[in-house]
Amino acid sequence: MRRMVYLDNAATTFPKPGEVYEFMNSFYQTCGASPGRAGHAMTLETEEVVFQTRQMLCEMFNGVDPERLTFSYNATDSLNIIIDGMLSEGDHVITSCLEHNSVLRPLYHKEKDGIIEVTYVPFDRSGYIDPKAIKSSIRGNTKMVILNHASNVLGTVQPAAEVGKLCREAGIYFALDASQTAGIIRIDIQEMNIDLLAFTGHKSLLGPTGIGGSYVAENVPIRATRFGGTGVRSAQRTHLDEFPYRLEYGTLNTLGVAGLNAAQKWIRSRGMLELHRQEMRLWSMLKEGLSAIEGVSLLCADAPENHTAVLSFTINRWKSGDVGTILSAHYRIACRTGLQCAPLVHERIGTDKAGGAVRFSLGPFNTEEDISKAVEAVRKIAALEKR
Ligand SMILES: Cc1ncc(COP(=O)(O)O)c(C=O)c1O
């Protein structure tokens, strides 16, 4: 089968570094025991891998205590844990129109049930929220701001440090959805005043699916909302309060953690900023190529300095889904079309009526040849419409 040109890395990165596959395979064949459940040598080895991974991720995000770095299934899982564990009846939350459904839907359910009130701050024409809009939305009952660090549709990286600072000054909690940035954009929990960080393992962290997590800073009063086995102090009736147990329940996805472990080592060896620079070089090539095509409109691609390697676009009168089908069937190019789980982004830009947009998103293994093929394919599709 002809190789696909894979430009759907914002959904999940593919391929992963060879070291990730190799380590997962050897780990699961040699020391895949359940950590923290027994004192035998195999659990201790697994525990060592789990702890080392907590440490490396904590270091990457400049957290303080690796035990506060907890694992879950993915960002959606952690965002639900954060939203359920932080919000109570009568609270007000501020979020943005850039959010993914993994934030919008948990909030919407609480809003619909009359538990919380939500303010959605808009983004400007370039795809950035204005911290002043967040500040002016703060009320007496505002508990938390929850913000997407980088839009999965537009690729725009939001001014998290400014938002963190204003939240700290106002005495409200700041939660950051780092699904699109963890592993590729610098995140500094301490400097950016991030109280709660949610990440997913299978995007730029280059691990497998089914693993994600959060970091919760000290003195953040998050409640456990899921309870179960922790492997320690089994006689205690209630779920354990201390970290990491407070937010971890049941047997960990140790295979997923092992994948993240190998991926962390790979990212460190390459350098995260270098990987981002490499992706953005290809992104600029892609931008230049697509913007020269008549009928193609790029969404919010003006500021490469605050951007991930995501580029969304529409082609005059084409439904994005049809473009995606042709790209896949005729050109063997994988992309993402439609609303990309971020309906408010498309509503605000007006692309919802045309069935959303086509999204190309790059990863560390894309090449100049991939970009040339993608530009050429879009050029041919855009020309088809004139017939
Ligand atoms: C911005 C953003 N938040 C949250 C998620 C959810 O991630 P996951 O599906 O891994 O839970 C995604 C995934 O596309 C995303 O792009």
The ligand as a MOL file (V3000), in Angstrom:
LIG
                    3D

  0  0  0     0  0            999 V3000
M  V30 BEGIN CTAB
M  V30 COUNTS 16 16 0 0 0
M  V30 BEGIN ATOM
M  V30 1 C -7.4170 21.3870 22.5850 0
M  V30 2 C -7.7980 19.9850 22.8970 0
M  V30 3 N -8.2840 19.6910 24.0970 0
M  V30 4 C -8.6190 18.4380 24.4430 0
M  V30 5 C -8.4740 17.3980 23.5450 0
M  V30 6 C -8.8590 16.0390 23.9580 0
M  V30 7 O -7.7740 15.1680 23.9360 0
M  V30 8 P -8.0350 13.6040 24.1240 0
M  V30 9 O -8.9540 13.2040 22.9960 0
M  V30 10 O -6.7160 12.9730 24.0290 0
M  V30 11 O -8.7120 13.4430 25.4200 0
M  V30 12 C -7.9860 17.6640 22.2710 0
M  V30 13 C -7.8860 16.5790 21.2610 0
M  V30 14 O -7.9900 16.7870 20.0820 0
M  V30 15 C -7.6310 18.9830 21.9380 0
M  V30 16 O -7.1400 19.2910 20.7350 0
M  V30 END ATOM
M  V30 BEGIN BOND
M  V30 1 1 1 2
M  V30 2 1 2 3
M  V30 3 2 2 15
M  V30 4 2 3 4
M  V30 5 1 4 5
M  V30 6 1 5 6
M  V30 7 2 5 12
M  V30 8 1 6 7
M  V30 9 1 7 8
M  V30 10 2 8 9
M  V30 11 1 8 10
M  V30 12 1 8 11
M  V30 13 1 12 13
M  V30 14 1 12 15
M  V30 15 2 13 14
M  V30 16 1 15 16
M  V30 END BOND
M  V30 END CTAB
M  END
